[in-house]
């Protein structure tokens, strides 16, 4: 279940599959898969069906991989990182279930969303089941610091969801407000995953802060590229419809850039599209994005975040785990899916 799809990405001299990046943690990923299957069990059949549907639908598995790689970089030898990686995946999956209901999405990872298959009510309630199961697993570990990191992260993610909802159809959202949503909604779980690996590996406060910063910058870069792909990706690769963000009235960085640096006509077109939502103006908005260099600007911002992530972990001793963490920053910004 947790084995990632074979994804190849190339830019310059960098040419590697995500599967190859995860080679170091292959046995651990299989163990996480086993934990997830065991912990998904419920006597309520619909809970099992919905949870397994979304978790088995593929994905890059970067968040659980971060727990494993960060712990490995610090020489951790136990098994708790497998449990914690599963917890992180449950939290992430719960957010996906809720996101798709809020966004009224019908396609994710090239398949129908769970809410399209099972209905909104089932998706929300099974998302709640996954959250509560994650907290059961946290308590079993019996480490107050781990519980604090994960509970704080879950709370911040929920705040990020509300912030994003408040920003929808608001064409006056600036880059700072946009980045706050990213930090809360997406980057926070990346940050928590890397920090969990540091805690399990008994890192010094300096190294724990470094890995936490790494996760935050990596997650921000990842989301920035996701926002680029919403206007430039191939639907066969991304597994979702192009222009979904625009249809929902989300003011992401490419749109903010057009309103700041495009012609008055382009800015007015984007403003109207954000405020009204839908796809009627998608072609015109796409032309404005391309003409203004908005995608290039957003990718440059993602590259800066990735570089900050790499700088953050220079304090780690050299190892294959550190190398994999560095390579993940390249994947985050150079992917096309």
N, C-alpha and C positions, 0 to 999 in steps of 0.2 A: 504493500500500500504506500509506503513512504519512499519507494525507489523513484527518483526523479526521472522524467522523460529525458532522453538523450538530446540535449540542446547544444548546438554548436554555434559559436559566435566568433567572428574574425574582424580584427582591425589592426592594421600594421603587422607586427610580428606576433600578435596575441591570437592564438587559435587553439581552443581547448573546449572540451565538452563539460557541462555542469556535472555529468556523471564522473568525469575524471577528477574534477575538483573535490568531489565527495568520496573519492577512493579511500582516503585515509580513514574515513568514518563509516565505511560500508557495513561492517559487523554491528556497529552501534546503531546505525539507521535501521537495520533489520530488527534489532532488539527494541527500538522505539516503536516500530511497526507492530511488534507483538504486544507491547504495553497498550498501544492504542486499541488494538482489536479486543484485548481483554477488558479494558476499561469502558469500551463502547457498549458493553453488554447491558441490556435493560430487559426486564420482563415485558415491557411495553413494546410491541412489535414495531409500531410506527416510529418510535424513537430510534431503534436500530436501523430501520430503513433509511430515514432521512440523514442520520449522522454518517452512515457508511456511504451514502450516495455522494455527499459533499466531500468527505475526506478522501474517498477513492477516485476522485475526479482528476487527479494529477496535481500540477503545481510545482513550484520550484523548491519548496521545503527549505527556504533560506533561514527561517526563524529557528526551527529545531536544529538545523545544521550549525547555526551560530552557537547554540549552547554547547554542542559537542566539540566544535573546533576550539572555542575559547577555553573550555576545560582541558582539552588535549594540549593546547599551547602552554598550559601551566603544569603539565605532567600529572593530571588527575588520573587516578587508577580505579576508582570505585564504579558504582552502577547508578548512583543517584542522578547523574546527568541524563541518563536515558529517561527516567521518570519526569525530570524537569523539561526535557525536550518535548515529551508527549503533552505535558501541561500547556506549554507554549503553543503547540499545534491546536489543542482544544480551544484555547482562548482565541486564536486567530480564526479558526473555523466558525466559532460562535459569532465573531464580528462579521464574517462573510454572510452568514445566514441572515443576520439582522440588516446588513447593508443592502442586500439585494431586495429585501422587502421595502425598506425606506426609499431606495432608488427606483423601485418598480422594474428591476432588471429582469431580462428573460434569457440572457446568455452569459455564461462564464466558463472559461477554459474550453470553449468549443462545444459545450453541452448546455442543455436547458438548466436554468438555475433551479435550486431546490424548491423555491416558492412557485415557480412555473409548473413543477412536477407534482408537488404535494399541497400547494396552497400556502398563503401567507401565515395563517394561524399556526400550522404545523411547523413552519420554518422558525417563527419567533419562539415557540415553546421548546423546540429541540435546541435552538441556540441557548436558551436558558438552562436546559439540561446540561449542555456542554460546559457552560460557565460554572454551574454548581459542581459538576464532576471534577473540573479542574481545581476548585477550591477544596474538595474532599482530598484530592491527591496532595495538595500543598500541605494540608494539616498533617497528613500521615508522615511527611518528611520531618516534621517537628523542629524546623529551623525558623526562628522568628524573623531573621533577616531575609530569608527567601520569601516568606509569606508577605513581608512588607513590600519587597520589590514587586512582586506579582500583583498584589492587591492594589498598590499605588498605580501600577501600569494599567490595570483594568479600569480603574476609575478615570485616569487621564484619557484613555482611549474613548470612553463614553463621553467625556467632555468634548473631545475632538469631533465626535459625531454630531453633537449638538451645535458646535461652532460651525461646522460645515453646513448644517441645515439652516442656520441663521444667515450664512453668506450666500445661499442660493438666491438667484435672481437679483443680487445686489451688485450692480455694475461699479460701485464705488469702493469695492474691496481692493486694498492695495497689497503690495508684495509682502509686507510685514504680517498682515492678517492671513494671507494665503499660507505663508510659511508656518504660522502658528498652528493652523489646521494640520499641516503635514507633520509637524513635530509631535502633535498630540495623537492624531488618528493613526498614522502609519509608523513613524520613526520610534515611537515610544516602546513598541513591542520588540523591535530590533534591539533597542537600547537595553531593555530588560533581559532579553535572551543572552546578550554578550555579558551583561553584568552577572547573571546567574552562573555562567561558566567561570567567571572570575571568583565568585564567592565559593563555589565548590572546589576550585583549585587553590583556595586559601591564599589568594593574591594579596600583596601589600596594598594599602590604600591608594598608592600612586598607580599601580597597575590596574586596580579595579576601576579607578577613574578613567584611565586610558581606554580600557575596553568598553566602558559605558559610553564614552565619547565616540569611540569607533562605531558602535552600534547606532547611535543617534545620527551621525553623518552618513553612514551607509544607508539607513532607512530613508533619509531625506533624499539622497541621490536616487534611490530606487523609485520613489514616488514621483520625483521630477521627470524621470524618463517615462514612467507610466503616463504622465500627462502629455508628454510629447507624442507617445504612441497612439493616444486617443485621436490625434490628427494626422498621423503619418504611417501607422502600422498597417500590416496586412491582416485582415480579419481571420484568415486561416492560421496565421501565426499567433496573434494575440488572443484568439478565442473569444472575442467580444466585438460588439458592433462599434464601428468608428462613429465618433460624434456623440457618444452617450453622455459625456460631461456637458456638452453644449445643450443637449436635449433637456438635461436636468437643471440648466441654468447655473452651472458651477463656474465661477470665475477663476480659472486656473492660470498659471503664469503665462502661457502663450497668449491668452486673451488679454491679460493685464498689460503685456508688452505691446500689443497692437494698440490699445487705447492710449498708451503713453507715447509711442514712437511712430504709429501709423499716420496716414493722412487723416484729416478731419472726417472724410467720407468713410474711411475704413473704421475709425474709432466709433463713429455713429452706428455703423452696421453691427459691430461687435456688441456695443452697449444695448442695442435693441434686441439682439439675439439672447443675451444674458437675461435681460429683464422679462422677455416673453417666453423663453425656453422653446423647446421643439426643434425640429430639423429643417424648417422652411428656409432658413438663411445659411444652411451649412456650407453650400458651395461658395457663397460670397465670403463667408468668414474664413474658409480654408484658403481662398485666394489672398485675403488680407494677411493671414498668418504667414503664408509663404513669402509674400512681397515685403513684409516688414522684418524678416529675419527672426521671427519669434521662436521658431523651433531651435535654431542655432543658439540663440541666447539662452533658452531653457537648458539645452544640453551643456552649454558652458557652465551654467550654474550647478548642474549635476556633477560635472567634472571637478569643480571646486570642492564640492562636498566630499566626493570620493577621495580627492587628494588630502583633505583634512582627516578623513578616516585613516588613510595610510600613515599620515604623520603621527596620529594619535598612538599607534601601536609600535612605533619605532623602539620603544623601551622594552618590548618583549624580546626574549632571547631568540636567536635564530632557530628555526625548526621547520619541518614540513607543514605543521599546523599554522604557523605564522605565514608561511608562503601561501597557503590556501586562503587565509583571511585576506591577504593582500590581493590575491587574484579575484576574490569575490567583489572587490571594489571595482575592478575592471569590468567584470560581467555586468554589474549593476548599471553602468553607464553605456556600455557598448552593445547591449542586447537589442534585438528587434522584435521581442515578444514579451 
